[in-house]
């Protein structure tokens, strides 16, 4: 099994600093596990790492799409696994760094997804009720997990079936086992410190030109439906663009939603991953962690 180091946690907790520090100590390359940093134009609101901050360490899964394109868990899974293979072939350690937990787990475990393009191109004229009844007949197990009014998921399940394999068969074949020898780290910090860091980061975004970034790319109403606009740091600008909120109100909304999301991320990480939790503000704990990761990276690769 190929070794993969994973560093997860909410924004502002210190993931990038730790990953760069480790990459400078170990022959490594970094894979971004963030669903917004893939967009070339969206730099400020996504808190994208800068070239200077990369310190010469190669980064993957950043700046791969234009902001009007869609991005799915299938896309990340494919790109991340390709990057893991390429990095490992160079005798380097892949380090996945980010906060989009579902995407990261999809890349690391034996989950199977179909291409969004392949499963959303089918146009179906039936009502939601008719689609649901059709799915009950074709794949009753999948139908049990989908709300009758969730048209997108109904069409997706029916389209998957039309490609030759039932959605339920694909899911049942998954054993939820890791594909790699994984060292998982969740960076934590006291909530008051995290909240202060989040507020400071949002203020830096505004100082660095977040409002101008919004005006440049999301002034047109058609862009409000882009997937890229749904990320925290961007979607909060909609009332501003409509002329009903001030920049300060947007600022408060971004801070509030980022804090909310951080809480959900910690809950998700706690239930979905077996990981080493470390307080990123504890210098001694971080130094100990680094030594443990160095020892793990030098051990023989695990076996399937």
LUMBASE-209415 format. One record per residue (C-alpha): x, y negated, z; chain; residue number from 1; residue in three letters. Coordinates in nm, 3 decimals. Layout:
# residues N
<guza x="X" y="Y" z="Z" chain="A" resi="NUM" resn="ALA"/>
...
This chain:
# residues 304
<guza x="0.000" y="0.000" z="0.000" chain="A" resi="1" resn="UNK"/>
<guza x="0.129" y="-0.346" z="-0.091" chain="A" resi="2" resn="UNK"/>
<guza x="0.181" y="-0.579" z="0.201" chain="A" resi="3" resn="UNK"/>
<guza x="-0.028" y="-0.896" z="0.220" chain="A" resi="4" resn="UNK"/>
<guza x="-0.005" y="-1.160" z="0.491" chain="A" resi="5" resn="UNK"/>
<guza x="-0.328" y="-1.353" z="0.545" chain="A" resi="6" resn="UNK"/>
<guza x="-0.361" y="-1.680" z="0.736" chain="A" resi="7" resn="UNK"/>
<guza x="-0.716" y="-1.803" z="0.786" chain="A" resi="8" resn="UNK"/>
<guza x="-0.890" y="-2.070" z="0.990" chain="A" resi="9" resn="UNK"/>
<guza x="-1.085" y="-2.393" z="0.947" chain="A" resi="10" resn="UNK"/>
<guza x="-0.955" y="-2.712" z="0.792" chain="A" resi="11" resn="UNK"/>
<guza x="-0.699" y="-2.909" z="0.996" chain="A" resi="12" resn="UNK"/>
<guza x="-0.596" y="-2.613" z="1.211" chain="A" resi="13" resn="UNK"/>
<guza x="-0.246" y="-2.589" z="1.063" chain="A" resi="14" resn="UNK"/>
<guza x="-0.266" y="-2.307" z="0.804" chain="A" resi="15" resn="UNK"/>
<guza x="-0.056" y="-2.479" z="0.538" chain="A" resi="16" resn="UNK"/>
<guza x="0.222" y="-2.578" z="0.778" chain="A" resi="17" resn="UNK"/>
<guza x="0.253" y="-2.222" z="0.911" chain="A" resi="18" resn="UNK"/>
<guza x="0.239" y="-2.065" z="0.564" chain="A" resi="19" resn="UNK"/>
<guza x="0.512" y="-2.293" z="0.429" chain="A" resi="20" resn="UNK"/>
<guza x="0.728" y="-2.228" z="0.733" chain="A" resi="21" resn="UNK"/>
<guza x="0.692" y="-1.852" z="0.684" chain="A" resi="22" resn="UNK"/>
<guza x="0.749" y="-1.875" z="0.309" chain="A" resi="23" resn="UNK"/>
<guza x="1.076" y="-2.055" z="0.376" chain="A" resi="24" resn="UNK"/>
<guza x="1.185" y="-1.773" z="0.609" chain="A" resi="25" resn="UNK"/>
<guza x="1.067" y="-1.482" z="0.394" chain="A" resi="26" resn="UNK"/>
<guza x="1.076" y="-1.437" z="0.017" chain="A" resi="27" resn="UNK"/>
<guza x="0.711" y="-1.529" z="-0.036" chain="A" resi="28" resn="UNK"/>
<guza x="0.456" y="-1.695" z="-0.262" chain="A" resi="29" resn="UNK"/>
<guza x="0.123" y="-1.837" z="-0.150" chain="A" resi="30" resn="UNK"/>
<guza x="-0.227" y="-1.765" z="-0.279" chain="A" resi="31" resn="UNK"/>
<guza x="-0.489" y="-2.028" z="-0.198" chain="A" resi="32" resn="UNK"/>
<guza x="-0.805" y="-1.878" z="-0.049" chain="A" resi="33" resn="UNK"/>
<guza x="-1.015" y="-2.189" z="-0.101" chain="A" resi="34" resn="UNK"/>
<guza x="-1.315" y="-2.213" z="-0.334" chain="A" resi="35" resn="UNK"/>
<guza x="-1.278" y="-2.587" z="-0.409" chain="A" resi="36" resn="UNK"/>
<guza x="-0.903" y="-2.624" z="-0.456" chain="A" resi="37" resn="UNK"/>
<guza x="-0.935" y="-2.435" z="-0.785" chain="A" resi="38" resn="UNK"/>
<guza x="-1.069" y="-2.756" z="-0.944" chain="A" resi="39" resn="UNK"/>
<guza x="-0.794" y="-2.965" z="-1.104" chain="A" resi="40" resn="UNK"/>
<guza x="-0.967" y="-3.301" z="-1.060" chain="A" resi="41" resn="UNK"/>
<guza x="-1.075" y="-3.253" z="-0.697" chain="A" resi="42" resn="UNK"/>
<guza x="-0.768" y="-3.324" z="-0.490" chain="A" resi="43" resn="UNK"/>
<guza x="-0.864" y="-3.553" z="-0.204" chain="A" resi="44" resn="UNK"/>
<guza x="-1.195" y="-3.412" z="-0.084" chain="A" resi="45" resn="UNK"/>
<guza x="-1.062" y="-3.056" z="-0.105" chain="A" resi="46" resn="UNK"/>
<guza x="-0.759" y="-3.145" z="0.110" chain="A" resi="47" resn="UNK"/>
<guza x="-0.545" y="-2.985" z="-0.159" chain="A" resi="48" resn="UNK"/>
<guza x="-0.183" y="-2.930" z="-0.070" chain="A" resi="49" resn="UNK"/>
<guza x="0.047" y="-3.172" z="-0.251" chain="A" resi="50" resn="UNK"/>
<guza x="0.356" y="-3.085" z="-0.453" chain="A" resi="51" resn="UNK"/>
<guza x="0.573" y="-3.240" z="-0.181" chain="A" resi="52" resn="UNK"/>
<guza x="0.401" y="-3.035" z="0.091" chain="A" resi="53" resn="UNK"/>
<guza x="0.457" y="-2.713" z="-0.109" chain="A" resi="54" resn="UNK"/>
<guza x="0.834" y="-2.761" z="-0.061" chain="A" resi="55" resn="UNK"/>
<guza x="0.907" y="-2.562" z="-0.375" chain="A" resi="56" resn="UNK"/>
<guza x="0.702" y="-2.257" z="-0.274" chain="A" resi="57" resn="UNK"/>
<guza x="0.496" y="-2.124" z="-0.569" chain="A" resi="58" resn="UNK"/>
<guza x="0.118" y="-2.147" z="-0.513" chain="A" resi="59" resn="UNK"/>
<guza x="-0.151" y="-1.948" z="-0.693" chain="A" resi="60" resn="UNK"/>
<guza x="-0.528" y="-2.000" z="-0.740" chain="A" resi="61" resn="UNK"/>
<guza x="-0.498" y="-2.380" z="-0.732" chain="A" resi="62" resn="UNK"/>
<guza x="-0.589" y="-2.611" z="-1.024" chain="A" resi="63" resn="UNK"/>
<guza x="-0.721" y="-2.334" z="-1.247" chain="A" resi="64" resn="UNK"/>
<guza x="-1.057" y="-2.486" z="-1.350" chain="A" resi="65" resn="UNK"/>
<guza x="-1.215" y="-2.814" z="-1.452" chain="A" resi="66" resn="UNK"/>
<guza x="-1.466" y="-2.948" z="-1.203" chain="A" resi="67" resn="UNK"/>
<guza x="-1.764" y="-2.881" z="-1.433" chain="A" resi="68" resn="UNK"/>
<guza x="-1.692" y="-2.506" z="-1.442" chain="A" resi="69" resn="UNK"/>
<guza x="-1.832" y="-2.236" z="-1.215" chain="A" resi="70" resn="UNK"/>
<guza x="-1.629" y="-2.017" z="-0.982" chain="A" resi="71" resn="UNK"/>
<guza x="-1.740" y="-1.693" z="-0.821" chain="A" resi="72" resn="UNK"/>
<guza x="-1.619" y="-1.434" z="-0.573" chain="A" resi="73" resn="UNK"/>
<guza x="-1.554" y="-1.209" z="-0.876" chain="A" resi="74" resn="UNK"/>
<guza x="-1.323" y="-1.472" z="-1.024" chain="A" resi="75" resn="UNK"/>
<guza x="-1.128" y="-1.513" z="-0.701" chain="A" resi="76" resn="UNK"/>
<guza x="-1.107" y="-1.139" z="-0.644" chain="A" resi="77" resn="UNK"/>
<guza x="-0.965" y="-1.088" z="-0.994" chain="A" resi="78" resn="UNK"/>
<guza x="-0.718" y="-1.376" z="-0.975" chain="A" resi="79" resn="UNK"/>
<guza x="-0.601" y="-1.302" z="-0.621" chain="A" resi="80" resn="UNK"/>
<guza x="-0.540" y="-0.933" z="-0.691" chain="A" resi="81" resn="UNK"/>
<guza x="-0.350" y="-1.023" z="-1.008" chain="A" resi="82" resn="UNK"/>
<guza x="-0.138" y="-1.267" z="-0.808" chain="A" resi="83" resn="UNK"/>
<guza x="-0.072" y="-1.007" z="-0.536" chain="A" resi="84" resn="UNK"/>
<guza x="0.054" y="-0.762" z="-0.799" chain="A" resi="85" resn="UNK"/>
<guza x="0.273" y="-1.024" z="-0.967" chain="A" resi="86" resn="UNK"/>
<guza x="0.424" y="-1.148" z="-0.640" chain="A" resi="87" resn="UNK"/>
<guza x="0.489" y="-0.795" z="-0.515" chain="A" resi="88" resn="UNK"/>
<guza x="0.662" y="-0.705" z="-0.841" chain="A" resi="89" resn="UNK"/>
<guza x="0.911" y="-0.985" z="-0.766" chain="A" resi="90" resn="UNK"/>
<guza x="0.982" y="-0.816" z="-0.429" chain="A" resi="91" resn="UNK"/>
<guza x="0.817" y="-1.109" z="-0.254" chain="A" resi="92" resn="UNK"/>
<guza x="0.545" y="-1.119" z="0.011" chain="A" resi="93" resn="UNK"/>
<guza x="0.203" y="-1.253" z="-0.096" chain="A" resi="94" resn="UNK"/>
<guza x="0.055" y="-1.491" z="0.164" chain="A" resi="95" resn="UNK"/>
<guza x="-0.316" y="-1.568" z="0.127" chain="A" resi="96" resn="UNK"/>
<guza x="-0.402" y="-1.895" z="0.299" chain="A" resi="97" resn="UNK"/>
<guza x="-0.750" y="-2.044" z="0.330" chain="A" resi="98" resn="UNK"/>
<guza x="-1.087" y="-2.064" z="0.493" chain="A" resi="99" resn="UNK"/>
<guza x="-1.327" y="-1.906" z="0.243" chain="A" resi="100" resn="UNK"/>
<guza x="-1.357" y="-1.580" z="0.437" chain="A" resi="101" resn="UNK"/>
<guza x="-1.592" y="-1.391" z="0.207" chain="A" resi="102" resn="UNK"/>
<guza x="-1.371" y="-1.456" z="-0.096" chain="A" resi="103" resn="UNK"/>
<guza x="-1.061" y="-1.344" z="0.091" chain="A" resi="104" resn="UNK"/>
<guza x="-1.222" y="-1.025" z="0.220" chain="A" resi="105" resn="UNK"/>
<guza x="-1.352" y="-0.946" z="-0.129" chain="A" resi="106" resn="UNK"/>
<guza x="-0.996" y="-0.960" z="-0.262" chain="A" resi="107" resn="UNK"/>
<guza x="-0.850" y="-0.743" z="0.014" chain="A" resi="108" resn="UNK"/>
<guza x="-1.114" y="-0.471" z="0.048" chain="A" resi="109" resn="UNK"/>
<guza x="-1.266" y="-0.223" z="-0.196" chain="A" resi="110" resn="UNK"/>
<guza x="-1.560" y="-0.443" z="-0.290" chain="A" resi="111" resn="UNK"/>
<guza x="-1.679" y="-0.434" z="-0.649" chain="A" resi="112" resn="UNK"/>
<guza x="-1.837" y="-0.735" z="-0.818" chain="A" resi="113" resn="UNK"/>
<guza x="-1.957" y="-0.795" z="-1.170" chain="A" resi="114" resn="UNK"/>
<guza x="-1.858" y="-1.101" z="-1.369" chain="A" resi="115" resn="UNK"/>
<guza x="-2.099" y="-1.389" z="-1.312" chain="A" resi="116" resn="UNK"/>
<guza x="-2.098" y="-1.452" z="-1.686" chain="A" resi="117" resn="UNK"/>
<guza x="-2.192" y="-1.093" z="-1.762" chain="A" resi="118" resn="UNK"/>
<guza x="-2.473" y="-1.083" z="-1.508" chain="A" resi="119" resn="UNK"/>
<guza x="-2.632" y="-1.425" z="-1.548" chain="A" resi="120" resn="UNK"/>
<guza x="-2.646" y="-1.459" z="-1.925" chain="A" resi="121" resn="UNK"/>
<guza x="-2.965" y="-1.256" z="-1.954" chain="A" resi="122" resn="UNK"/>
<guza x="-3.279" y="-1.467" z="-1.993" chain="A" resi="123" resn="UNK"/>
<guza x="-3.593" y="-1.307" z="-1.853" chain="A" resi="124" resn="UNK"/>
<guza x="-3.938" y="-1.450" z="-1.909" chain="A" resi="125" resn="UNK"/>
<guza x="-4.123" y="-1.246" z="-1.646" chain="A" resi="126" resn="UNK"/>
<guza x="-4.250" y="-1.399" z="-1.324" chain="A" resi="127" resn="UNK"/>
<guza x="-4.065" y="-1.335" z="-1.000" chain="A" resi="128" resn="UNK"/>
<guza x="-4.328" y="-1.081" z="-0.899" chain="A" resi="129" resn="UNK"/>
<guza x="-4.290" y="-0.896" z="-1.229" chain="A" resi="130" resn="UNK"/>
<guza x="-3.912" y="-0.896" z="-1.196" chain="A" resi="131" resn="UNK"/>
<guza x="-3.938" y="-0.764" z="-0.842" chain="A" resi="132" resn="UNK"/>
<guza x="-4.171" y="-0.483" z="-0.945" chain="A" resi="133" resn="UNK"/>
<guza x="-3.935" y="-0.390" z="-1.228" chain="A" resi="134" resn="UNK"/>
<guza x="-3.643" y="-0.377" z="-0.985" chain="A" resi="135" resn="UNK"/>
<guza x="-3.842" y="-0.157" z="-0.745" chain="A" resi="136" resn="UNK"/>
<guza x="-3.889" y="0.091" z="-1.029" chain="A" resi="137" resn="UNK"/>
<guza x="-3.526" y="0.078" z="-1.146" chain="A" resi="138" resn="UNK"/>
<guza x="-3.331" y="0.030" z="-0.822" chain="A" resi="139" resn="UNK"/>
<guza x="-3.559" y="0.046" z="-0.516" chain="A" resi="140" resn="UNK"/>
<guza x="-3.263" y="0.043" z="-0.275" chain="A" resi="141" resn="UNK"/>
<guza x="-3.138" y="-0.287" z="-0.414" chain="A" resi="142" resn="UNK"/>
<guza x="-3.491" y="-0.430" z="-0.413" chain="A" resi="143" resn="UNK"/>
<guza x="-3.514" y="-0.375" z="-0.037" chain="A" resi="144" resn="UNK"/>
<guza x="-3.227" y="-0.621" z="0.014" chain="A" resi="145" resn="UNK"/>
<guza x="-3.357" y="-0.898" z="-0.214" chain="A" resi="146" resn="UNK"/>
<guza x="-3.637" y="-1.142" z="-0.139" chain="A" resi="147" resn="UNK"/>
<guza x="-3.912" y="-1.122" z="-0.406" chain="A" resi="148" resn="UNK"/>
<guza x="-3.876" y="-1.495" z="-0.477" chain="A" resi="149" resn="UNK"/>
<guza x="-3.497" y="-1.493" z="-0.515" chain="A" resi="150" resn="UNK"/>
<guza x="-3.508" y="-1.504" z="-0.893" chain="A" resi="151" resn="UNK"/>
<guza x="-3.133" y="-1.535" z="-0.944" chain="A" resi="152" resn="UNK"/>
<guza x="-3.053" y="-1.222" z="-0.744" chain="A" resi="153" resn="UNK"/>
<guza x="-3.340" y="-1.030" z="-0.906" chain="A" resi="154" resn="UNK"/>
<guza x="-3.213" y="-1.110" z="-1.255" chain="A" resi="155" resn="UNK"/>
<guza x="-2.859" y="-1.029" z="-1.149" chain="A" resi="156" resn="UNK"/>
<guza x="-2.957" y="-0.686" z="-1.014" chain="A" resi="157" resn="UNK"/>
<guza x="-3.162" y="-0.606" z="-1.325" chain="A" resi="158" resn="UNK"/>
<guza x="-2.881" y="-0.718" z="-1.554" chain="A" resi="159" resn="UNK"/>
<guza x="-2.629" y="-0.503" z="-1.366" chain="A" resi="160" resn="UNK"/>
<guza x="-2.864" y="-0.208" z="-1.416" chain="A" resi="161" resn="UNK"/>
<guza x="-2.883" y="-0.283" z="-1.789" chain="A" resi="162" resn="UNK"/>
<guza x="-2.502" y="-0.261" z="-1.806" chain="A" resi="163" resn="UNK"/>
<guza x="-2.517" y="0.104" z="-1.705" chain="A" resi="164" resn="UNK"/>
<guza x="-2.482" y="0.122" z="-1.327" chain="A" resi="165" resn="UNK"/>
<guza x="-2.724" y="0.032" z="-1.049" chain="A" resi="166" resn="UNK"/>
<guza x="-2.634" y="-0.242" z="-0.800" chain="A" resi="167" resn="UNK"/>
<guza x="-2.706" y="-0.002" z="-0.513" chain="A" resi="168" resn="UNK"/>
<guza x="-2.473" y="0.260" z="-0.665" chain="A" resi="169" resn="UNK"/>
<guza x="-2.192" y="0.007" z="-0.682" chain="A" resi="170" resn="UNK"/>
<guza x="-2.247" y="-0.096" z="-0.319" chain="A" resi="171" resn="UNK"/>
<guza x="-2.278" y="0.264" z="-0.194" chain="A" resi="172" resn="UNK"/>
<guza x="-1.946" y="0.353" z="-0.360" chain="A" resi="173" resn="UNK"/>
<guza x="-1.768" y="0.092" z="-0.150" chain="A" resi="174" resn="UNK"/>
<guza x="-1.614" y="0.229" z="0.168" chain="A" resi="175" resn="UNK"/>
<guza x="-1.524" y="-0.115" z="0.309" chain="A" resi="176" resn="UNK"/>
<guza x="-1.161" y="-0.012" z="0.339" chain="A" resi="177" resn="UNK"/>
<guza x="-0.859" y="-0.240" z="0.288" chain="A" resi="178" resn="UNK"/>
<guza x="-0.661" y="-0.198" z="-0.033" chain="A" resi="179" resn="UNK"/>
<guza x="-0.343" y="-0.338" z="0.118" chain="A" resi="180" resn="UNK"/>
<guza x="-0.124" y="-0.325" z="0.427" chain="A" resi="181" resn="UNK"/>
<guza x="-0.265" y="-0.646" z="0.578" chain="A" resi="182" resn="UNK"/>
<guza x="-0.135" y="-0.864" z="0.857" chain="A" resi="183" resn="UNK"/>
<guza x="-0.423" y="-1.098" z="0.937" chain="A" resi="184" resn="UNK"/>
<guza x="-0.377" y="-1.416" z="1.139" chain="A" resi="185" resn="UNK"/>
<guza x="-0.659" y="-1.642" z="1.256" chain="A" resi="186" resn="UNK"/>
<guza x="-0.532" y="-1.982" z="1.368" chain="A" resi="187" resn="UNK"/>
<guza x="-0.729" y="-2.127" z="1.656" chain="A" resi="188" resn="UNK"/>
<guza x="-0.704" y="-2.442" z="1.863" chain="A" resi="189" resn="UNK"/>
<guza x="-0.904" y="-2.603" z="2.142" chain="A" resi="190" resn="UNK"/>
<guza x="-1.223" y="-2.752" z="2.006" chain="A" resi="191" resn="UNK"/>
<guza x="-1.156" y="-3.107" z="2.118" chain="A" resi="192" resn="UNK"/>
<guza x="-0.820" y="-3.099" z="1.939" chain="A" resi="193" resn="UNK"/>
<guza x="-0.976" y="-2.949" z="1.625" chain="A" resi="194" resn="UNK"/>
<guza x="-1.253" y="-3.207" z="1.622" chain="A" resi="195" resn="UNK"/>
<guza x="-1.001" y="-3.488" z="1.656" chain="A" resi="196" resn="UNK"/>
<guza x="-0.791" y="-3.345" z="1.372" chain="A" resi="197" resn="UNK"/>
<guza x="-1.098" y="-3.312" z="1.149" chain="A" resi="198" resn="UNK"/>
<guza x="-1.192" y="-3.675" z="1.207" chain="A" resi="199" resn="UNK"/>
<guza x="-0.837" y="-3.786" z="1.135" chain="A" resi="200" resn="UNK"/>
<guza x="-0.828" y="-3.581" z="0.814" chain="A" resi="201" resn="UNK"/>
<guza x="-1.156" y="-3.730" z="0.690" chain="A" resi="202" resn="UNK"/>
<guza x="-1.021" y="-4.079" z="0.760" chain="A" resi="203" resn="UNK"/>
<guza x="-0.705" y="-3.995" z="0.561" chain="A" resi="204" resn="UNK"/>
<guza x="-0.921" y="-3.877" z="0.272" chain="A" resi="205" resn="UNK"/>
<guza x="-1.105" y="-4.207" z="0.267" chain="A" resi="206" resn="UNK"/>
<guza x="-0.780" y="-4.404" z="0.290" chain="A" resi="207" resn="UNK"/>
<guza x="-0.632" y="-4.196" z="0.007" chain="A" resi="208" resn="UNK"/>
<guza x="-0.921" y="-4.274" z="-0.227" chain="A" resi="209" resn="UNK"/>
<guza x="-1.199" y="-4.018" z="-0.175" chain="A" resi="210" resn="UNK"/>
<guza x="-1.465" y="-4.274" z="-0.269" chain="A" resi="211" resn="UNK"/>
<guza x="-1.285" y="-4.341" z="-0.599" chain="A" resi="212" resn="UNK"/>
<guza x="-1.260" y="-3.966" z="-0.665" chain="A" resi="213" resn="UNK"/>
<guza x="-1.636" y="-3.938" z="-0.620" chain="A" resi="214" resn="UNK"/>
<guza x="-1.701" y="-4.236" z="-0.850" chain="A" resi="215" resn="UNK"/>
<guza x="-1.469" y="-4.094" z="-1.115" chain="A" resi="216" resn="UNK"/>
<guza x="-1.628" y="-3.749" z="-1.136" chain="A" resi="217" resn="UNK"/>
<guza x="-1.975" y="-3.752" z="-0.983" chain="A" resi="218" resn="UNK"/>
<guza x="-2.132" y="-4.081" z="-1.085" chain="A" resi="219" resn="UNK"/>
<guza x="-2.339" y="-3.910" z="-1.354" chain="A" resi="220" resn="UNK"/>
<guza x="-2.649" y="-3.738" z="-1.212" chain="A" resi="221" resn="UNK"/>
<guza x="-2.586" y="-3.428" z="-1.424" chain="A" resi="222" resn="UNK"/>
<guza x="-2.268" y="-3.368" z="-1.223" chain="A" resi="223" resn="UNK"/>
<guza x="-2.465" y="-3.344" z="-0.899" chain="A" resi="224" resn="UNK"/>
<guza x="-2.561" y="-2.991" z="-1.000" chain="A" resi="225" resn="UNK"/>
<guza x="-2.201" y="-2.878" z="-1.050" chain="A" resi="226" resn="UNK"/>
<guza x="-2.085" y="-2.605" z="-0.817" chain="A" resi="227" resn="UNK"/>
<guza x="-1.784" y="-2.818" z="-0.728" chain="A" resi="228" resn="UNK"/>
<guza x="-2.011" y="-3.091" z="-0.588" chain="A" resi="229" resn="UNK"/>
<guza x="-2.162" y="-2.849" z="-0.335" chain="A" resi="230" resn="UNK"/>
<guza x="-1.847" y="-2.835" z="-0.125" chain="A" resi="231" resn="UNK"/>
<guza x="-1.813" y="-3.018" z="0.206" chain="A" resi="232" resn="UNK"/>
<guza x="-1.648" y="-3.350" z="0.142" chain="A" resi="233" resn="UNK"/>
<guza x="-1.839" y="-3.394" z="-0.183" chain="A" resi="234" resn="UNK"/>
<guza x="-2.206" y="-3.309" z="-0.134" chain="A" resi="235" resn="UNK"/>
<guza x="-2.234" y="-3.564" z="0.148" chain="A" resi="236" resn="UNK"/>
<guza x="-2.189" y="-3.842" z="-0.109" chain="A" resi="237" resn="UNK"/>
<guza x="-2.523" y="-3.778" z="-0.278" chain="A" resi="238" resn="UNK"/>
<guza x="-2.721" y="-4.029" z="-0.064" chain="A" resi="239" resn="UNK"/>
<guza x="-2.444" y="-4.284" z="-0.125" chain="A" resi="240" resn="UNK"/>
<guza x="-2.461" y="-4.229" z="-0.500" chain="A" resi="241" resn="UNK"/>
<guza x="-2.838" y="-4.278" z="-0.478" chain="A" resi="242" resn="UNK"/>
<guza x="-2.781" y="-4.607" z="-0.297" chain="A" resi="243" resn="UNK"/>
<guza x="-2.944" y="-4.509" z="0.032" chain="A" resi="244" resn="UNK"/>
<guza x="-2.640" y="-4.454" z="0.257" chain="A" resi="245" resn="UNK"/>
<guza x="-2.320" y="-4.639" z="0.338" chain="A" resi="246" resn="UNK"/>
<guza x="-1.966" y="-4.504" z="0.325" chain="A" resi="247" resn="UNK"/>
<guza x="-1.960" y="-4.492" z="0.705" chain="A" resi="248" resn="UNK"/>
<guza x="-2.274" y="-4.274" z="0.706" chain="A" resi="249" resn="UNK"/>
<guza x="-2.110" y="-4.044" z="0.453" chain="A" resi="250" resn="UNK"/>
<guza x="-1.798" y="-4.031" z="0.671" chain="A" resi="251" resn="UNK"/>
<guza x="-2.001" y="-3.924" z="0.973" chain="A" resi="252" resn="UNK"/>
<guza x="-2.183" y="-3.658" z="0.767" chain="A" resi="253" resn="UNK"/>
<guza x="-1.856" y="-3.508" z="0.640" chain="A" resi="254" resn="UNK"/>
<guza x="-1.714" y="-3.493" z="0.993" chain="A" resi="255" resn="UNK"/>
<guza x="-2.032" y="-3.336" z="1.128" chain="A" resi="256" resn="UNK"/>
<guza x="-2.060" y="-3.074" z="0.852" chain="A" resi="257" resn="UNK"/>
<guza x="-1.690" y="-2.987" z="0.872" chain="A" resi="258" resn="UNK"/>
<guza x="-1.720" y="-2.925" z="1.245" chain="A" resi="259" resn="UNK"/>
<guza x="-2.031" y="-2.714" z="1.190" chain="A" resi="260" resn="UNK"/>
<guza x="-1.856" y="-2.514" z="0.922" chain="A" resi="261" resn="UNK"/>
<guza x="-1.553" y="-2.456" z="1.144" chain="A" resi="262" resn="UNK"/>
<guza x="-1.780" y="-2.304" z="1.407" chain="A" resi="263" resn="UNK"/>
<guza x="-1.939" y="-2.072" z="1.148" chain="A" resi="264" resn="UNK"/>
<guza x="-1.595" y="-1.977" z="1.015" chain="A" resi="265" resn="UNK"/>
<guza x="-1.473" y="-1.870" z="1.359" chain="A" resi="266" resn="UNK"/>
<guza x="-1.786" y="-1.661" z="1.412" chain="A" resi="267" resn="UNK"/>
<guza x="-1.739" y="-1.496" z="1.072" chain="A" resi="268" resn="UNK"/>
<guza x="-1.367" y="-1.424" z="1.126" chain="A" resi="269" resn="UNK"/>
<guza x="-1.440" y="-1.278" z="1.468" chain="A" resi="270" resn="UNK"/>
<guza x="-1.692" y="-1.030" z="1.329" chain="A" resi="271" resn="UNK"/>
<guza x="-1.541" y="-0.950" z="0.990" chain="A" resi="272" resn="UNK"/>
<guza x="-1.167" y="-0.918" z="1.049" chain="A" resi="273" resn="UNK"/>
<guza x="-0.935" y="-0.733" z="1.280" chain="A" resi="274" resn="UNK"/>
<guza x="-0.681" y="-1.008" z="1.330" chain="A" resi="275" resn="UNK"/>
<guza x="-0.420" y="-1.167" z="1.553" chain="A" resi="276" resn="UNK"/>
<guza x="-0.562" y="-1.488" z="1.697" chain="A" resi="277" resn="UNK"/>
<guza x="-0.308" y="-1.757" z="1.778" chain="A" resi="278" resn="UNK"/>
<guza x="-0.338" y="-2.108" z="1.918" chain="A" resi="279" resn="UNK"/>
<guza x="-0.171" y="-2.322" z="1.652" chain="A" resi="280" resn="UNK"/>
<guza x="-0.078" y="-2.585" z="1.914" chain="A" resi="281" resn="UNK"/>
<guza x="0.114" y="-2.330" z="2.125" chain="A" resi="282" resn="UNK"/>
<guza x="0.474" y="-2.353" z="1.999" chain="A" resi="283" resn="UNK"/>
<guza x="0.589" y="-2.045" z="2.190" chain="A" resi="284" resn="UNK"/>
<guza x="0.298" y="-1.834" z="2.060" chain="A" resi="285" resn="UNK"/>
<guza x="0.365" y="-1.946" z="1.702" chain="A" resi="286" resn="UNK"/>
<guza x="0.735" y="-1.862" z="1.730" chain="A" resi="287" resn="UNK"/>
<guza x="0.649" y="-1.519" z="1.869" chain="A" resi="288" resn="UNK"/>
<guza x="0.401" y="-1.466" z="1.586" chain="A" resi="289" resn="UNK"/>
<guza x="0.664" y="-1.555" z="1.326" chain="A" resi="290" resn="UNK"/>
<guza x="0.905" y="-1.298" z="1.470" chain="A" resi="291" resn="UNK"/>
<guza x="0.631" y="-1.032" z="1.468" chain="A" resi="292" resn="UNK"/>
<guza x="0.547" y="-1.110" z="1.105" chain="A" resi="293" resn="UNK"/>
<guza x="0.915" y="-1.088" z="1.009" chain="A" resi="294" resn="UNK"/>
<guza x="0.937" y="-0.744" z="1.175" chain="A" resi="295" resn="UNK"/>
<guza x="0.618" y="-0.628" z="1.001" chain="A" resi="296" resn="UNK"/>
<guza x="0.737" y="-0.752" z="0.662" chain="A" resi="297" resn="UNK"/>
<guza x="1.058" y="-0.550" z="0.696" chain="A" resi="298" resn="UNK"/>
<guza x="0.879" y="-0.227" z="0.782" chain="A" resi="299" resn="UNK"/>
<guza x="0.807" y="0.033" z="0.510" chain="A" resi="300" resn="UNK"/>
<guza x="0.484" y="-0.026" z="0.320" chain="A" resi="301" resn="UNK"/>
<guza x="0.176" y="0.149" z="0.452" chain="A" resi="302" resn="UNK"/>
<guza x="0.017" y="0.448" z="0.283" chain="A" resi="303" resn="UNK"/>
<guza x="-0.327" y="0.493" z="0.132" chain="A" resi="304" resn="UNK"/>
